[in-house]
C-alpha cells in the first residue's frame, strides 16, 4: 500500500483544526492541531489518532462546488474519534482543498479496495 499524506481542515464555530491524514500499511493516521477560529492562536498540542482500516465502516469523497471536497469517515468504535473535533456518533467530515482532491480520492479508493480484498479473503476462507 502506498503512503498518502493529505492536509485537511475541520472548521468549527469557535475553533478550526488543521491536520494531515496519512495512510500507512493497515492504518489511517490523523495528526491535527486546533486553533482559535478568530485570531488563529494555537489552542492545543498536536494530537494523533490512529484508526485501523478494519474499524472503518464507510469512507467516501464528496466533491464540493469550486473543486474542493470532503472526506466523510464513519468508524465502528466511537472511542477512535474521541480526540477529533467535530466528530458525531463515530463519524467526521474532513475538508480537503482543491489541490489535494485527487490524492484524497486515491486514498479513499485505496481504503475501499483494501476493504473489498479483506472481505473476499474472508469469504474464500469460509468456503
Secondary structure, DSSP 8 states (H G I E B T S, - for coil): ---EEEEEEEE-SSEEEEEEEEEETTEEEEEEEEEETTT--B-S--EEEEEEGGGEEEEEEEE-GGG-EEEEEEES-GGGGTTSTT-BTTEEEEEE-GGGHHHHHHHHHHHHHHHHHHHHHHHHHH-
